[in-house]
Every structure is written in C-alpha cells, then in structure tokens.
C-alpha cells in the first residue's frame, strides 16, 4: 500500500456480549499478513476490552496500535476523539495496513459511517466493510422485543404500529448496516436455535446478507477483511430507524461503575450478577475484581444471567487490589444504590 491509497477500516458492531472483542483478538493473532490497528469504543469508563486486546498484542498489532475511546459513542465525539485517533493511527511508522473499530454494544453503526465523510479524513480512509455479530442463542430466544410473535402479527395487521423496544432498534440498525453477519456462540443455540436466528436476521436485513457461524471468534480473515465495500458511499442501502434525524440519542441506556472491595471468592460475585440480571433486567456487566488469596485479577464478562469469568493477569506492583465493574441497562432499570449494594454483598434498601 502506498501513502496515497485509502486506508481500509472495518467496523465491528454487534449487541452486548456478542463476541466482538473475541473476534478482534483472533484477527490480531491471525491478521492474514496485514499490520493492524484497533480502536475500541467502550460504553462506560472502565477499559476492559482495550485491556484484553493489549494483553494479546503481537508484532503485527503492537500495543501502541490499540487505542481506546471511553468518552462516549465515537459518532457523538467525532471532532474531539474520533478524528484525532484516526489521524494518530495513520501517522504511525510503519503505517497500519488496516484499522479495526470495535463499537460499543449499544452503538448505532450508521452515524459512525457518516463520520467518515468528515473533510479531514474522507480522502484518506474508506470503510472496507461493516461486520455485525449476532449472538445466536439470544436472537433465537427473541430478546429484542417483549413478544416478538405478537409484535410481528400486529405489524402485519397494521403497518402503522411500532412496538419495538430500544434493544430491537439497536439490533435491527446493526443488521441493516452490515455487509456480513457473524452468528456467534452457535454451540449454545443448537441447530434449531441457529435456524431461528437466521430467520430473524433474514427478516430484518434490507438486502440478502451472508451469514457465517463463528465459534470463539475463529474466522478466516479473508472472509471479513478486504471486502472493499466503500460503505461510506453506500449509505442509502443501509436504512436506519434514525434516518432523518440530525443526531441519535443514547438516553434509552445508562451505565454506572461500581467499585468493589476484595472478594472472598468468585462464586459469590457470579451469584450476585445472576441475581441482578434476573431481578433488575441488567443487560451487561463487565470489569474485574480481586479475590482473597489469588495473585491474579479476576476478569468478569456477563450478558444477562450468563456470566463468564477467568483470572487473566497478575496484579501489577503497587496496583490496588480492588475491583471495578461497568453495569449497563436500559435507563429506567438503573438504580445505582440498589445495584451497588447487590454487587458489594450489602443488604438492599427496602423499596
């Protein structure tokens, strides 16, 4: 690639916990001969995903090529965050061959595509493709509307009705903007679940889209990199619920950060997160914790009541042995005091 060529960028979108970080980690370790750079946009100010990726840095994607943006949605902070970050990556020596952007699980991809039309960068970069990840089990279970069948029946009877929840709008916008859909965690969904998930995706896609089953983020980079979609020039083919609006809102969702003291054991924290998901409709919990007697940090990733945890690295010299968790939910379900009490193991206040 010469310096006159447009630098290709792949946008990786997908719902909370769909496996975006796992996919990018795999691409970093299997770049197909490309020198990669990564931009991670977190929802909340605990840089869990960026920390995971930096721990996997290799010569073709060194730590300095991995940048985090935790000040909100990048499409809402274009001038302050997105443009300077892209320019900094393009100025690296050697220059990256390809940039991966991991969006927040709550992000709408189309407003981000519009950012590529900014004068400072539009002649220098191009959107090679938009990759949407969809959790097969979650999609098959119809978690994007209170009663998917009933909503669809009402739509068929009266097209003016709109019973979509904010989560369904996020999911549908991500699918509508995609060039390819990766159906993740197929082992959890089973054959019937995969078939149902594919049917949902086909129904929501505005045009035929390739759908590829992917487990643990393992996919040949030739499948998703080098698409040459030039998505920034193809906006009309990517309809959004928010077309016609100058801005999009994030008021439907909220996040809080909960600081945790050292824990007696990991099982207690898992049980607390499961309790929150079942009683307060918490969408996502991610972060880390300290466990008494364990020299390594406990990394926690939860989607609803499905909690994954592992010890990922030793605590650094002088690093406080304390935990921090980002909790994400729809706005009306966020109660800071109650959530903090549950995660800290304190008795909840009477409601």
N, C-alpha and C positions, 0 to 999 in steps of 0.2 A: 504494500500500500504506500502511495506517495502522500505527502502532506497536503496535496491538492484534492485528494479523494475525500468524500464524505465519510466520516467515522460512523459505522453502524452501531445502533443501540437496540437492545432487546428489552422490552418492558415485560416484566414478570408480575402478573396480577393474580388474584385469587382470594377466596374467602379466608377468614381467620382459621389458621391451623391446617390449611390445605396442603402444605408441604413446600412452600416457596423457598425457604432457607435450605432445606434438604436438597432441593433441585440445584440451587446455585452452588452449594458446596460440592455436589457431584461434578458440575460443569467446571468449577475451579480446578478440580483434580483431574479432569478429562477434557481439556479445552480444545482438542482437535487441532493442535498446532497454533492456536491463537494466543496472543498475550491479552489477558482480560483485565478489566477494571470493573468494580462493583460499587453501586450506590444503593444504600439501604435506607428506606424511609420508614421510621418507626412511628407508631401511634402511642404516645407516652414517652417519657424521658429516660427510661432505662434501656440502654443499648444492648439488649440481649442478642438479637440476630446479628448485629455487626460484630459483637464479641465472639460469637460462634464462628463466623466466617473468618475473622482474623486469625483464629486459632488454627485454621486449615490452610493458611497462606502457603503458597509454593512459589518457585521462581517465576512461573508464567502468570502468577497473580499474587505479587508480594503484598505485604500488609499496607504499604503506602498507596496501593491501588484500590483500597477498600475504604469508602467514605460513608459516614452516617449523617443523616439529616433527621433530627428528632424534634424539630421546632414546629411540627405540624405537617399537613399534607403539602408535598412539594409543589403541587399545582397552585396552591394558595400562597406560596412564598417564592415565586419564580425569581423575582429580581434579587431578593436578599440571599437566597440559598441555592436554588437550582442552577441558575446561570453561572455563578462563581464556581460551583462544584464541577460542572461540566468543563468549564474553561481550565480549571486546575488539572483535571484529569488529562485533557488534551495537551497540556503543556509538559506532561511528564516525559522524561527521557529514560528509556525509549518510550515512544508513544504507544498507548494501548491499541490493539487491533480491533477490539470490540468492547463495548460497555454493556453491562447488565444492570438494570434498575429493578430492585425489589420494592414494590409499592407496599404501603400499609394494607392490611387485610380489609380495611374499611374504605380504601381509596376507590374513586371512580376513575377509570383509565382515560376516558376521552378528554377531560380537561387537561390531563398531563400531556396528551398528544398535541394539544393546542399550544403548549409551551414551546414546542419545537419550532414554532413559526416566529419566535422572537428574533428580531433583526440580528442580534449579536451572535446567534448560533445557527440560524436556519440554513446558511450556505456551507456549514461545516459538519453537520451531523444529519443522520437520517434514521428513522425508526425501521430497523430491519424486520421487526415483527413484534406482535403482542401475543404473549403466551399466557393463557388463562388456565389456572389449576382449579380443579373441582374435586372435592372430597366425595368419592363415590358413595360411601355409606350415608353421609349427610344429605346429599342430593336425593338419593333413593328414598330416604325417610321423609322427604318433603318438608324440610325445616325452614323453607323460605316463605311460608305463609301458614297461618294457623290451621287451615284446612284446604289443602291445595285442590282437591277434587271439587269441593263446594265452590271455591272461587272460580275455577275454570267453568263449571256449569253455569254460574251466574254471568260470567263474561259472554258465554255463548248465547245466553238468553237476552242479554242487554249489554251491548258493547260499550255503553257509556259508563258502566260501573267500574270502579277501580278499588279493589280490596287488597292491594299489595301492601305488605309491610315494608319498612325501610330495608330490612335484610334482603327481601326479594328484589328490590330495586338495585341494590349493590350487585347481587349475583347476576341479574339479567344484564346490567350495563357491562359487567366484566365479560360475559359470554358474547354480547353483541359487538364488543370492540376487538375480539380475539381473531388471530389468524390461525391458531391451532389450540385445541383444548387438551390438556393432560388430565386424565381421570386417575386420581391418586388413591392409594390405600385400597386397591381392588380386593385384597385378601379379606378385608373386614366387611366388604359389601356382599361377597359371594356372587355367583353367576346371575341370580335373579336381580340382586341389587344393582349390578353393573348394567343389566338390560334396562332397568327402570331409570337409572341415572342418564344413560344415553338417550332415552326417550325424552326426558326433561330437557336436556341440552339441545336436542334436535328441535324441540318445540320452541325454545327461546331464541335460538340462533336466527339472525335475519337472513342468512345465506348458508349453504352447506359448508360445514366445517369439519376438518379431520379431527377425530377424537382418538387419542392414544392412551392405553392403560399403562401406568407407570407406578412401580413399587419402589419405595425408599429413594425416590429421586433419580433412579438409574434410567437414563435415556441417551441414546447416541446423539452427540451434539449436532450431527449432520441433519437430524430431524427438525431441530428447532432454531439453529443458528444458520445464517446465510439465506434467509427466506427472501430478502430483497423486496419486502412488501411496500416500502415507502409509505407507511401508514399515515404519515402527516399529510400526504396528498390524496388520501382516500377516505376522508372524514365522513362523506355523505353515506358511505356503505356501512358505517358503524353507528347506528342510531342509539340514542341515549334517552332515558327518562327526563334528562335535564337539558335537552336541546332547546334552544330559545332563551335560556337563562344566561345572564352575564356571569353569574357565579353559581357554585353549588354549595350547599350547606352541610356542615358536619354536626348540626345540633341534634340529630337523631341519636348520636352516640356520645359517650363520655368515657373518660378513663381516669383512674386515680392510681397513685403509687402508695403502696403500703410498706412501711419499714418493719422488719421482723427481728426480734431478738433471736439468739441462738436456740435451736430446737433440740428437744430430747431425741426425736427420731423422725425419719422421713414419712413413715406411715401416718403419723398424726396430721401432718400438713396435707397429705393426699386426701385424707378423710375430710378435712375442713374445706378443701377446694370442691370436692364432690358435693358436700352439703350446700355450699353456696350455689353451685350450678343447679341443684335440684330445688332450692327454695327461693332463689333470687334471680333466676334467669341470667346468670353471668355467662357471657359469650366466650371470654378468653382470659386466661391467667398465664403470665409468663414472667420469668425472672429467676432469682437464685436465692439460696438460703444456706445458713451454716448449721451443721448438725454436730452436737456434742460428741467429742471423741473421734471425729472424722477429719483428717487433714485436708480433704478436698472439698471444693464448693459443690453444692447440690444445684444442678440446673433443672428448672421446672418449666414444662410446657403443657398447658391444658386447653382443650377445646370442649366447652361444656363440661360434662362429668367425666370425660376421657382424659386422664392425667398421665403424662409420661415424665419420668424423672431419671436423672443419672448424675453421677459425680463426674464433672467434666475437666476440672483442673485443680491443682493445689492452690491454696490461698497464698497470695504474694506476701513477701516480707513487709510487715507494718500495715498490711491491709486489714481493715476492721472485719472481724468475723460476725457479720450481720447480714441479714437478707433484705432484698427489695423485690417486690412483685408489682407488675402492672396488671390492673384489673380493668377489663373492657366490657361494657354492657350498653344496652340502649339507655338513653338519657334518664328515663323515668325509673330505671331499675338501680341506679347508682345511689347508694346510701353510704357515705364514707364511714361514718361511725360504726354502723352495723357490720359492714364488710371488714373493716379493720379489726373489730372485736372478734369476729369468727376466725379470721386468719391468724390472729395473735393468740387464740385459745382463751380469750376472756369471755365472761358471761355477757350475752347480748342484752341490750337495754329492752325493757318492755315496750311493746308497740301499742 
